[in-house]
Amino acid sequence: MHRIYSLPFASVYPLYVTKVEKKGRTTEELDAVIEWLTGFDDAELARHIEEHTTLEDFFDDADLNPDASLITGVICGMRVEQIEDPLMQKIRYMDKLVDELARGKAMAKILRSA
């Protein structure tokens, strides 16, 4: 089991906020991206942060977007579409979306809209 699985989402979230805000994006956009991936609403996302839910439990509770498989590319030296461990793949999907947001990609493209 990877150590990252036991990390609280609440410890990762502020790092995402810092990353996107440094690049001129907003917390609202970040939340929209995470909520698109997980199916959470604002209240559920806030609850996971408040309760220090581990990343494993965070994704166990998520209803992953059916279009998540459209997320491709390299993050942390790995192609997300080739990651075999389902939980690690979900974590890297989230990392990839946050990275795309920070790089200035349009929300429609990040959210894999037609």
N, C-alpha and C positions, 0 to 999 in steps of 0.2 A: 504494500500500500504506500502510495506516495505521501510525503509529508504535507504537500499542498492541500490534500483532501481535508485535513483537520484544521486548516486555517479558517478563522471566522471571516465571513463575507464582510463584516464590519471593519476588518483590518485591510481588506483589499479595496473596498469602495473609496476611501479617501485618496488612495493612490490614483485611482481612475479619475476622480474629480480634479486633482492637481494636474494630471496629464492633459485632460481636455481643456481645462480653463487656461493653462499656459499657452494653448494654441488658439484661444479665442472662442472656444465652444462653451456651451452652458451646461449646468447640472441638469436642467430640464431635458436637454438633448441626450445626455448620458442616460438619464432615467428612462427615456423613451426607447433607447437602444436596448437596454437591459430588459425592460418590460416586454419589448417585441420578442426577444429571444426566449424569455422564461414564462410568459403569459401572466406574470404578476401585475397587479395594479399598484398605484402609489402607496396605498395602505399596507399591502403585503410586502412590498419592498422595504418600507420603513420598519415593519415588524421584524424582518430578517436582520436588519441592521441593529435594531434595538436589542434583539435577543442573542446577538452574536452567533448566529447560525453558522455551522461549519459549511464550507463549500460543498461537501458531500451531501449534507442535509438540505442545503439551499437548492441544489439541482434535483435531489430526490423529490422535493416539494414542487418543482417547476413542471409546467406543461410545455415542453419545448416546442417552439414554432415549427410547423411542418416544413417551412422553407429554410430551416437552419442548414440543411444539407447543401444549399446553394452557396454557403460560405466556403470559400476556397482561398488558398494562398499560404504563405509561410508566416508563422509566428513562433518566436523562440527557437528558430532553426528547424521547425517541423512543419510539414504540409498538413494543415488541419484536416483535410479530407482523407488523409492516409493514417490518422491516429486510430489505433485499434481499440484502446481502452475507452469505453463509452463515456465515463466520467471525465477523463482527461480531455477527450474531444470536446465536451460541452464547455469545460473551463477555457480551453483554447479558442472555441468559437467566441466566447465572451471577450477574451483578450483581443481577438482579431477585430471584432466590431468596435471596441474602444479605440484600437489603433487606427482604424479607418476614420472614425469620428475625429480623432486628434489630427489626422493628416488633412482634414478639410474636405473629405469626400461628402457629396450631397446626401442628405438624409434618405431620399428615395432610393438611392443606390445602396446605402448601408442596409436599409430595411428590405432589400431585394424586391422592391416594388416594380411592377411592369412599366 
